[in-house]
Amino acid sequence: MGQLAKLKGASRVIGSAGSDEKVELLLKEYGFDAAFNYKNGPVSEQLRAAAPDGIDVYFDNVGGDHLEAAIGALNRGGRIAVCGMISVYNNTEPASGPRNLVRLIQTRGRIEGFLVNDHYDLQPQFVREVGPWVREGRLKYRETVVEGIENTLEAFLGLLRGDNIGKMVVKL
Ligand SMILES: NC(=O)c1ccc[n+]([C@@H]2O[C@H](COP(=O)([O-])OP(=O)(O)OC[C@H]3O[C@@H](n4cnc5c(N)ncnc54)[C@H](OP(=O)(O)O)[C@@H]3O)[C@@H](O)[C@H]2O)c1
């Protein structure tokens, strides 16, 4: 998502990942301007250090402390698209919400859910735009391939643990 944001004109893109190896990839291979390992310290502090001037957009795949940190760093008129909340999927109790929603008043910030199924009409446009970027090497990606449908469950659990470096794919 950070690569797409840059290709679409974002001046500065910041990423968070769960290992130093993944952080290195974000910086060296995917062209992020800053990145941090969320396991190395509080997300809010690491985000503040990476974005001292705040953030305008946050694409949420994580929820929890990441979402709260993003709200905390949001600039006036900032936008948050909620695509996923992987940090809460295994909770046995409902997760408490971010504690700082009041900042949405000061910032006039907006949070909106996003579901890919609602946007299939844009798929041809997506392929038209993204295809050349991939061919030209401007948009890079990796895949973590697991062989055999019998290993699907382990692949899924691995995804939740962060074992995958790229898109988790099960090869039949
Ligand atoms: N809204 C939609 O239409 C839609 C469609 C598909 C998927 N999604 C959502 O998009 C997100 C990404 O899904 P994906 O299938 O593309 O897989 P993905 O990007 O490979 O995401 C899995 C990664 O999430 C990280 N992760 C796991 N637990 C975490 C935690 N507690 N805190 C922070 N990061 C954690 C792990 O990396 P680390 O090593 O960095 O922890 C793992 O490799 C998910 O939240 C998924 O539910 C939404």
The ligand as an ORCA input file, in Angstrom:
! r2SCAN-3c Opt
* xyz 0 1
  N     -11.188     -5.101      3.763
  C     -10.916     -5.981      2.829
  O     -11.556     -6.037      1.787
  C      -9.789     -6.966      3.070
  C      -9.512     -7.975      2.147
  C      -8.439     -8.852      2.415
  C      -7.686     -8.712      3.576
  N      -8.013     -7.710      4.447
  C      -7.220     -7.478      5.652
  O      -5.997     -6.937      5.235
  C      -4.974     -7.256      6.185
  C      -3.793     -7.900      5.460
  O      -4.192     -9.175      4.998
  P      -3.322    -10.041      3.966
  O      -4.108    -11.253      3.700
  O      -2.889     -9.171      2.839
  O      -2.094    -10.527      4.788
  P      -0.683     -9.868      5.091
  O      -0.569     -8.486      4.591
  O       0.351    -10.830      4.751
  O      -0.872     -9.729      6.670
  C      -0.380    -10.644      7.531
  C       0.696     -9.928      8.334
  O       0.083     -9.213      9.403
  C       1.056     -9.036     10.414
  N       0.487     -9.213     11.756
  C      -0.004    -10.349     12.313
  N      -0.421    -10.097     13.565
  C      -0.174     -8.794     13.803
  C      -0.373     -7.949     14.935
  N      -0.914     -8.398     16.071
  N      -0.003     -6.656     14.832
  C       0.539     -6.178     13.698
  N       0.749     -6.931     12.596
  C       0.395     -8.224     12.652
  C       2.148    -10.088     10.172
  O       3.328     -9.417      9.787
  P       4.377     -8.874     10.908
  O       5.529     -9.825     10.855
  O       4.696     -7.529     10.394
  O       3.680     -8.881     12.224
  C       1.636    -10.888      8.977
  O       2.668    -11.276      8.103
  C      -5.636     -8.156      7.219
  O      -6.018     -7.375      8.325
  C      -6.851     -8.691      6.485
  O      -7.884     -9.068      7.347
  C      -9.029     -6.849      4.210
*
